[in-house]
Amino acid sequence: MKNITGIKYYSFFAIVFFGAVSYSQSTETLKIKLDKLQNAKGRIESTIIDINLKIEEVKLKLVHNDLVELGFPTSDLVIHHKALSIAYWEDYEQAKWVAHIISPEIINGSVHRTNDFRIDTLVRSGSSEELDFFVKSQNEEGEDIYDGFGYDRGHLAPSADFRWSRVALSESYYYSNMSPQFPEFNRGIWAELENQIRAYVSAHPKNQLHVVTGPIFEGEVSFIERSKNQVAIPDYFFKVILDKKRNSSVAFVLPHARNIHYPLDTYIVTVDELEKRTGYDFFPNIENDSCEAVVDARAWLKTTENGDVTPVSAVNLPKGHFNTVDAKIYMNDGSKVKVVGQVVSAKKTSKGNVMINLDKQFPNQIFTLFIKKEDLVNFTYDPAHFLKGKVIVARGKISSLGNTPTMFVNGEQQLNLFDQEKK
């Protein structure tokens, strides 16, 4: 009996010992196998990186071909980068125009700003440079100190339009792609325009856009006095966009100003109109240029709703009259003013008050008329129905309802049809 027990004991010990040895060998084998797999993965990842770089290179060549296919606005010497084509204006030390393409790949693009501003060595006469916009020095702690000249380095082709390609995005930081812009302009309405165009691409994910951007100089030209190369300050900036697939185009001409009160759709023109103003011929090789004669703001601007209208141009208004954009200047200052606009929406609230929006509907309203329920007896007509679609003149003080300029109307004597007032 004891012998049998001893045999069982030694057998159990042998199994445990040899099992441990076997397990130890299996672990070493697995480690070797893991190393081999990780090395193989590294080789595959390296191959994928190489393939992606080649894919990017081919895509950039396709972009270049697409740009060349439609042609360029002027007969100037064209500087071709991989993602940009530029005509440089030596007299003004900036581009006359920059042509680029916005690919639908920006929707999922993840490349971030590189901020690698640099001289464009392809400009034979030399492009603008850092010293044209600011002077940089260091304090005692070694920190950078910037002495700016009052202007942003404004991208003509914005870097965010290239976030699908690190190469293309980096090219947007050539100084040949920069124009001096007031900070308020560059970070305000100009950035809004750029965002709106990218929003269009997001809404049409199968369409790429052809874009041409540039400065406009009119009259006597001003220069940045402290700039090394005497960079000129544009009076206006234009941007032309073509959706070839939909045969649709739009152009914007924005005044280069610190404070712009008008909404973006105020600055829309047809491509034909911009061509007459600049003397350029945009997309000269396009097969069907009928789209250059018309434009639909609602198709291009996300904030333009059906039924919205462009505010009346200030230059077309009689003296002492203001459009719905300029009306904001007089918000809460106590002045009595005359505001002209088209009634695009009117409704009674749950409390019986009447709210009337001029030119832009909720939620993009820019000027509102508010008639309290108890003041409706002072009207011989129903303002919510009678005024719909009409261009009117509203007289009174401008208050605020939230952030919206609002005029409280006590009776119909404050309102008149614009056509009647012009007579």
URDA-V554701 format. One record per residue. PHI is phi in degrees with one decimal (999 if undefined). OMEGA is omega in radians with two decimals (999 if undefined). Layout:
phi;omega
PHI;OMEGA
PHI;OMEGA
This chain:
phi;omega
999;3.14
-63.6;-3.13
-62.9;3.14
-62.0;3.13
-63.6;3.13
-62.6;3.12
-62.6;3.12
-61.8;-3.11
-64.3;-3.13
-66.8;3.10
-64.2;3.13
-63.5;3.13
-62.4;-3.13
-64.1;-3.14
-63.8;-3.14
-63.5;-3.09
-65.4;-3.10
-70.6;3.06
-65.7;3.13
-65.5;3.10
-62.3;-3.14
-63.5;3.13
-63.9;3.13
-61.8;3.12
-65.9;3.14
-64.5;3.12
-64.1;3.12
-62.7;3.12
-63.6;3.14
-65.4;3.12
-63.3;3.11
-63.2;3.13
-63.1;3.13
-63.0;3.11
-59.8;-3.14
-63.5;-3.14
-66.2;3.13
-65.5;3.08
-64.3;3.11
-64.2;3.10
-61.7;3.12
-60.8;3.12
-65.5;3.12
-65.5;3.13
-61.9;3.10
-63.6;3.11
-65.1;3.13
-62.3;3.10
-60.6;3.12
-61.9;3.14
-64.8;3.13
-62.3;3.09
-64.8;3.11
-69.3;3.08
-62.2;3.12
-60.7;3.14
-62.1;3.13
-66.2;3.12
-61.5;3.12
-65.9;3.09
-67.9;3.07
-65.3;3.08
-59.4;3.13
-59.3;-3.14
-62.3;3.13
-65.5;3.10
-64.7;-3.11
-65.5;-3.07
-58.5;-3.10
-84.9;3.11
84.4;-3.05
-122.1;-2.96
-66.0;-3.07
-134.2;-3.14
-92.2;3.13
-62.5;3.01
-61.4;-3.09
-100.2;3.07
-94.0;-3.10
-103.6;2.89
-95.7;-3.08
-69.7;-3.10
-121.7;-3.09
-130.1;2.95
-125.3;-2.95
-133.7;2.91
-107.9;-3.03
-93.0;-3.10
-104.0;-3.04
-61.4;-3.12
-60.1;-3.08
-112.5;3.11
53.4;3.04
-166.7;-3.12
-70.3;2.95
-74.2;3.03
-160.4;3.05
-128.2;3.11
-108.3;3.07
-151.3;-3.14
-123.4;3.03
-100.4;-3.12
-87.6;3.05
-58.4;3.13
-66.6;3.09
-67.0;-3.11
-58.7;3.13
-109.6;-3.13
-65.4;-3.06
-127.8;3.13
-77.2;-3.09
-101.7;3.12
-51.8;3.10
-102.2;3.12
53.7;3.13
-92.6;3.09
-57.0;-3.11
-159.6;3.10
-66.2;3.08
-87.3;-3.07
-73.5;3.10
-81.1;3.05
-79.6;-3.00
-60.8;-3.11
-83.0;-3.10
94.0;-3.14
-86.9;3.00
-64.7;-3.07
-153.0;-3.08
-55.6;-3.08
-68.9;3.04
-87.0;-3.08
-121.8;3.12
-167.9;3.05
-112.3;-3.12
-114.1;3.08
-139.1;3.14
-128.4;3.07
-86.6;-3.07
-64.2;3.14
-85.1;-3.14
82.4;3.13
-85.6;-3.14
-72.6;3.07
-120.5;-3.09
-108.9;3.05
-111.0;-3.05
-79.9;-3.12
-99.3;3.06
97.2;-3.10
-133.3;3.00
-78.7;2.96
-82.7;-3.02
-81.4;3.08
-66.8;2.95
-82.3;2.95
-99.4;-3.01
-68.5;-3.09
-61.4;-3.10
-65.3;3.08
-72.7;-3.07
-121.6;-3.01
-70.2;3.03
-87.5;-3.05
-140.7;3.11
-65.8;3.13
-63.9;-3.11
-64.3;-3.12
-62.3;3.13
-62.7;3.13
-63.2;-3.13
-68.0;-3.14
-96.6;2.97
-65.8;3.13
-65.1;3.06
-67.9;3.11
-98.7;-3.09
-109.8;2.95
-128.2;3.11
-68.2;3.13
-133.1;3.03
-57.4;-3.14
-54.2;-3.12
-63.9;3.12
-72.9;-3.08
-62.3;-3.07
-93.3;-3.12
-105.0;-3.01
-66.1;3.12
-66.7;3.08
-65.6;3.11
-62.2;3.11
-61.0;3.13
-60.2;3.14
-66.2;-3.14
-64.0;-3.14
-67.0;3.09
-67.2;3.08
-64.2;3.08
-62.6;3.13
-62.7;3.12
-62.2;3.13
-79.2;3.13
-130.4;-2.95
-67.9;3.10
-106.8;-3.06
-114.3;2.99
-99.5;-3.11
-115.2;2.96
-95.1;-3.06
-130.0;3.03
-127.7;-3.06
-132.3;3.11
-171.3;3.11
-91.9;3.02
-127.8;3.09
-114.0;3.13
-135.3;3.13
72.2;-3.12
-71.9;-3.06
-88.4;3.07
-101.9;-3.11
-127.4;3.03
-74.1;-2.99
-60.2;-3.06
-86.2;-3.10
-69.9;-3.09
-62.2;-3.05
-108.1;3.12
55.4;3.11
-74.3;-3.12
-81.1;-3.13
-102.9;-3.10
-64.9;3.05
-88.1;3.14
-142.6;2.97
-129.0;3.09
-118.3;3.02
-145.8;3.14
-113.9;-3.10
-127.6;3.11
-127.3;2.95
-101.6;-3.05
-61.8;-3.09
-64.2;-3.14
-98.0;-3.08
49.8;-3.11
-132.7;-3.14
-141.3;3.10
-154.2;3.08
-133.5;3.09
-124.5;3.00
-127.2;-3.07
-109.5;3.04
-67.1;3.14
-82.4;-3.07
-136.7;-3.13
-70.6;-3.09
-125.3;3.12
-116.9;-3.04
-95.6;-3.09
-82.4;3.03
-72.8;-3.04
-57.1;-3.05
-66.1;3.07
-65.5;-3.01
-102.8;3.09
-79.9;3.00
-136.1;3.04
-77.9;3.09
-63.1;3.11
-59.3;-3.14
-65.0;3.13
-67.8;3.11
-62.4;3.10
-65.3;-3.10
-74.0;-3.05
-99.1;-3.04
81.8;3.13
-86.4;3.04
-123.3;-3.07
-76.2;3.11
50.1;-3.03
-63.3;-3.09
-98.0;-3.13
-66.7;-3.07
-68.8;-3.10
-122.6;-3.09
-97.8;3.13
-62.3;-3.13
-68.2;-3.11
-77.1;-3.09
-96.0;-3.09
-133.0;3.10
-154.8;3.09
-119.5;-3.08
-59.4;-3.10
-63.9;-3.13
-75.4;-3.01
-112.2;-3.07
-106.6;-3.10
-63.4;-3.07
-86.4;3.14
-91.1;-3.10
-91.6;3.04
-60.0;-3.13
99.4;3.06
-72.3;3.11
-131.8;3.08
-77.9;3.10
-54.5;3.12
-58.6;3.13
-63.2;-3.11
-60.5;-3.09
-71.6;-3.13
-96.2;-3.10
-97.1;3.07
-63.9;3.12
-58.3;3.12
86.8;3.10
-109.7;-3.10
-131.4;3.07
-83.8;-3.02
-70.6;3.10
-84.7;-3.14
-66.3;3.13
-58.8;-3.11
-62.9;3.14
-60.3;-3.04
-100.5;-3.13
-66.2;3.07
65.4;3.11
-102.1;3.05
85.5;-3.12
-78.0;3.01
-93.5;-3.07
-130.8;3.07
-110.7;-3.09
-112.9;-3.11
-110.8;3.10
-170.5;3.13
-97.2;3.11
-74.0;-3.11
-105.5;3.06
-157.3;3.13
-153.2;-3.13
-154.6;3.02
-92.0;3.11
-81.9;3.14
-63.0;3.12
-92.4;3.09
91.1;3.07
-77.9;3.11
-113.0;3.08
-116.8;-3.10
-122.1;3.09
-103.7;3.10
-102.5;3.03
71.8;-3.11
-127.7;-3.13
-86.4;2.99
-61.7;0.17
-96.0;-3.11
-104.7;-3.06
-58.7;3.14
-120.0;3.07
-157.8;-3.06
-127.2;2.96
-102.9;-3.09
-122.5;3.12
-116.1;-3.13
-70.8;-3.10
-53.9;-3.09
-71.4;-3.14
-93.8;3.14
-65.3;3.11
-67.8;-3.14
-87.0;3.11
-116.3;3.06
-89.2;3.12
-140.6;3.09
-86.8;-3.05
-60.9;-3.11
-66.7;-3.13
-106.7;-3.04
-64.9;-3.03
-85.6;-3.05
-56.1;3.08
85.7;-3.09
-93.3;3.03
-88.9;-3.03
-125.8;3.01
-116.0;3.10
-111.1;-3.11
-112.9;3.08
153.8;3.10
-85.1;-3.11
-104.7;3.07
-102.9;3.11
-134.0;3.03
-123.4;-2.89
69.8;3.07
-105.4;-3.08
-94.4;3.03
-58.4;-3.03
-136.3;3.07
-110.5;3.08
-86.3;-3.05
-106.2;-3.09
-94.4;-3.12
-170.0;-3.03
-69.1;3.09
-65.2;3.11
-85.6;-3.07
-120.7;3.11
-150.3;3.04
-74.3;-3.06
-61.6;-3.14
-60.8;3.12
-69.0;-3.10
-72.2;-3.13
-73.4;-3.10
-71.9;999
